Amino acid sequence: MRRLWVRWTLLIVFVAVLGTVFVKLGDWQLDRLEQRRERNAATVSNEQAAPEPAEDIFNRPIADSDQWKKAIAIGTFDAEHQFLIRYRQNGDADGYQVVTPLRTSTGALLVDRGFVSLPRGNQIPAVAPAPPTGTVTVEGYVRRNEQGSRAATQPENGQVRLINSDALQSAVPYPVSSGYLSVLTMNPPQSGGFVPLLPPEINEGPHFWYALQWFMFAGIGILGIVVFIRADVRDRRLAKAVVPAPH
């Protein structure tokens, strides 16, 4: 019986440690779910709000709370310092984007002029489509800098993988604001087959079901202890029952 108690104790300790990890993973998924709900609510609120002057937003580092606000900027494009953004997607379409600095009366900000789809097998053009000349009015979504490795954010020959104003600043001869503006409308309109970027899909993702899954694993572990111990007790009773009585 002593050997059984040692085995049961070790099993209980093992399941307790593993169950604690599972519960913490479940709590982590619930925390991510709550963060996503808050982000969704902020996104919806920002999308529904009236556009603000760009100079009232792009005068500070762009944060998550600024994401998907609408802003209006007036200025002139600097076609000499624009960037082709490689390997981009918009919904199910593959293609590229073009980022061009817009010089305004209060400074300069990067403008993502939109998405251009590419048929499978076609390569990104060597030169980005030219922006409209003269004064333009741009309305778009406020976006914070995309984060990634230096290789993905540092431009090379006018091309780059991610849009990060801090990294692109090295290729622009004047200061640019934090973040960038993703075009919804432009007046006068631009040519080149650009379409606006789709906003993020508003859903809660799989976090609740992942949490439920981790909690179920913890419950299965506890149930396993009961089943295991009951099997040991049953086997011990059966072993005693078949032992022949002494003559």
DRENVOTOR-121879 format. One record per residue (C-alpha): residue number from 1; x, y, z; residue in three letters. Coordinates in steps of 0.2 Angstrom, whole numbers, plus 5000, padded with zeros to 4 digits. Last residue first. Layout:
BEGIN
- NUM|X|Y|Z|ala
...
# end
This chain:
BEGIN
- 247|4975|4877|5024|his
- 246|4979|4896|5019|pro
- 245|4966|4905|5009|ala
- 244|4970|4907|4991|pro
- 243|4974|4925|4985|val
- 242|4961|4929|4971|val
- 241|4951|4942|4982|ala
- 240|4967|4951|4987|lys
- 239|4972|4954|4969|ala
- 238|4954|4960|4965|leu
- 237|4955|4972|4979|arg
- 236|4972|4979|4974|arg
- 235|4966|4980|4956|asp
- 234|4951|4990|4961|arg
- 233|4961|5002|4972|val
- 232|4973|5005|4958|asp
- 231|4959|5008|4945|ala
- 230|4951|5020|4958|arg
- 229|4967|5030|4959|ile
- 228|4969|5031|4940|phe
- 227|4951|5037|4937|val
- 226|4952|5050|4951|val
- 225|4969|5057|4945|ile
- 224|4963|5057|4927|gly
- 223|4948|5068|4932|leu
- 222|4960|5081|4939|ile
- 221|4970|5080|4923|gly
- 220|4954|5081|4912|ile
- 219|4949|5097|4922|gly
- 218|4965|5105|4918|ala
- 217|4964|5101|4900|phe
- 216|4946|5108|4900|met
- 215|4953|5124|4907|phe
- 214|4965|5125|4893|trp
- 213|4952|5122|4880|gln
- 212|4940|5134|4887|leu
- 211|4954|5147|4886|ala
- 210|4957|5143|4868|tyr
- 209|4938|5144|4865|trp
- 208|4938|5161|4872|phe
- 207|4953|5167|4863|his
- 206|4948|5162|4845|pro
- 205|4945|5179|4838|gly
- 204|4934|5192|4846|glu
- 203|4928|5200|4830|asn
- 202|4929|5216|4821|ile
- 201|4938|5214|4804|glu
- 200|4952|5226|4803|pro
- 199|4950|5241|4791|pro
- 198|4952|5237|4772|leu
- 197|4966|5247|4763|leu
- 196|4959|5260|4751|pro
- 195|4961|5255|4732|val
- 194|4975|5261|4720|phe
- 193|4974|5257|4702|gly
- 192|4987|5270|4696|gly
- 191|4978|5287|4696|ser
- 190|4975|5299|4710|gln
- 189|4960|5309|4714|pro
- 188|4961|5328|4716|pro
- 187|4956|5326|4730|asn
- 186|4960|5310|4739|met
- 185|4949|5298|4748|thr
- 184|4952|5284|4760|leu
- 183|4971|5285|4761|val
- 182|4981|5277|4776|ser
- 181|4990|5291|4786|leu
- 180|5006|5287|4794|tyr
- 179|5015|5285|4811|gly
- 178|5026|5298|4819|ser
- 177|5028|5314|4809|ser
- 176|5042|5317|4796|val
- 175|5057|5328|4798|pro
- 174|5067|5333|4782|tyr
- 173|5079|5324|4770|pro
- 172|5069|5308|4769|val
- 171|5079|5291|4768|ala
- 170|5083|5290|4786|ser
- 169|5066|5295|4791|gln
- 168|5060|5278|4783|leu
- 167|5065|5269|4799|ala
- 166|5056|5281|4811|asp
- 165|5041|5282|4800|ser
- 164|5039|5263|4800|asn
- 163|5029|5255|4786|ile
- 162|5035|5237|4783|leu
- 161|5043|5228|4769|arg
- 160|5053|5241|4761|val
- 159|5058|5248|4743|gln
- 158|5066|5264|4738|gly
- 157|5082|5256|4733|asn
- 156|5083|5248|4751|glu
- 155|5072|5255|4765|pro
- 154|5075|5249|4783|gln
- 153|5059|5242|4791|thr
- 152|5060|5223|4786|ala
- 151|5079|5221|4788|ala
- 150|5079|5231|4804|arg
- 149|5066|5218|4811|ser
- 148|5048|5222|4813|gly
- 147|5036|5235|4820|gln
- 146|5023|5244|4810|glu
- 145|5021|5262|4815|asn
- 144|5004|5268|4820|arg
- 143|4990|5272|4808|arg
- 142|4978|5286|4806|val
- 141|4965|5282|4793|tyr
- 140|4962|5293|4779|gly
- 139|4956|5310|4771|glu
- 138|4968|5318|4759|val
- 137|4967|5335|4751|thr
- 136|4979|5339|4738|val
- 135|4989|5355|4733|thr
- 134|4999|5353|4717|gly
- 133|5004|5337|4708|thr
- 132|4994|5320|4710|pro
- 131|5005|5306|4715|pro
- 130|5017|5296|4702|ala
- 129|5015|5278|4701|pro
- 128|5030|5269|4710|ala
- 127|5045|5265|4700|val
- 126|5053|5247|4699|ala
- 125|5036|5239|4697|pro
- 124|5032|5225|4709|ile
- 123|5033|5208|4700|gln
- 122|5019|5198|4691|asn
- 121|5018|5180|4695|gly
- 120|5000|5180|4702|arg
- 119|4991|5196|4696|pro
- 118|4996|5211|4707|leu
- 117|4984|5222|4717|ser
- 116|4988|5240|4721|val
- 115|4985|5246|4738|phe
- 114|4983|5263|4745|gly
- 113|4992|5280|4745|arg
- 112|5000|5277|4762|asp
- 111|5004|5295|4767|val
- 110|5019|5299|4777|leu
- 109|5019|5316|4786|leu
- 108|5027|5333|4784|ala
- 107|5027|5349|4793|gly
- 106|5015|5362|4799|thr
- 105|5010|5370|4782|ser
- 104|5009|5352|4774|thr
- 103|5022|5341|4765|arg
- 102|5015|5324|4761|leu
- 101|5028|5310|4760|pro
- 100|5023|5296|4749|thr
- 99|5020|5278|4754|val
- 98|5015|5266|4740|val
- 97|5007|5249|4743|gln
- 96|5010|5232|4735|tyr
- 95|5000|5217|4729|gly
- 94|4991|5201|4735|asp
- 93|4972|5200|4736|ala
- 92|4962|5190|4749|asp
- 91|4958|5205|4760|gly
- 90|4972|5218|4756|asn
- 89|4989|5210|4756|gln
- 88|5006|5217|4755|arg
- 87|5022|5209|4749|tyr
- 86|5032|5225|4746|arg
- 85|5030|5243|4751|ile
- 84|5036|5254|4737|leu
- 83|5043|5271|4744|phe
- 82|5041|5289|4740|gln
- 81|5055|5302|4741|his
- 80|5055|5311|4724|glu
- 79|5036|5311|4723|ala
- 78|5035|5324|4737|asp
- 77|5016|5326|4738|phe
- 76|5009|5343|4742|thr
- 75|4998|5348|4757|gly
- 74|4981|5346|4765|ile
- 73|4978|5333|4778|ala
- 72|4961|5326|4785|ile
- 71|4961|5313|4799|ala
- 70|4950|5298|4803|lys
- 69|4954|5288|4818|lys
- 68|4959|5270|4814|trp
- 67|4973|5269|4827|gln
- 66|4975|5284|4839|asp
- 65|4972|5273|4855|ser
- 64|4986|5261|4849|asp
- 63|4998|5276|4849|ala
- 62|5005|5288|4836|ile
- 61|5019|5298|4844|pro
- 60|5014|5317|4844|arg
- 59|5009|5331|4833|asn
- 58|5002|5319|4820|phe
- 57|4985|5320|4829|ile
- 56|4980|5339|4829|asp
- 55|4990|5342|4813|glu
- 54|4979|5329|4804|ala
- 53|4964|5339|4806|pro
- 52|4950|5328|4813|glu
- 51|4938|5317|4804|pro
- 50|4921|5314|4812|ala
- 49|4920|5299|4824|ala
- 48|4913|5282|4818|gln
- 47|4930|5274|4814|glu
- 46|4937|5280|4831|asn
- 45|4923|5272|4840|ser
- 44|4923|5256|4831|val
- 43|4942|5254|4833|thr
- 42|4941|5259|4852|ala
- 41|4928|5245|4854|ala
- 40|4938|5233|4845|asn
- 39|4953|5237|4855|arg
- 38|4944|5235|4871|glu
- 37|4937|5218|4865|arg
- 36|4954|5212|4860|arg
- 35|4961|5217|4877|gln
- 34|4947|5207|4885|glu
- 33|4950|5192|4874|leu
- 32|4969|5193|4878|arg
- 31|4965|5193|4896|asp
- 30|4954|5177|4893|leu
- 29|4968|5169|4884|gln
- 28|4980|5173|4898|trp
- 27|4968|5166|4911|asp
- 26|4967|5149|4901|gly
- 25|4986|5149|4900|leu
- 24|4987|5151|4919|lys
- 23|4974|5137|4921|val
- 22|4984|5126|4910|phe
- 21|5000|5129|4920|val
- 20|4992|5126|4936|thr
- 19|4985|5110|4930|gly
- 18|5002|5104|4925|leu
- 17|5009|5108|4942|val
- 16|4994|5100|4951|ala
- 15|4994|5085|4939|val
- 14|5012|5081|4943|phe
- 13|5010|5084|4962|val
- 12|4994|5072|4961|ile
- 11|5004|5059|4951|leu
- 10|5019|5059|4963|leu
- 9|5007|5058|4978|thr
- 8|4997|5043|4970|trp
- 7|5014|5034|4966|arg
- 6|5020|5036|4984|val
- 5|5003|5031|4991|trp
- 4|5003|5015|4980|leu
- 3|5020|5010|4985|arg
- 2|5015|5012|5004|arg
- 1|5000|5000|5000|met
# end
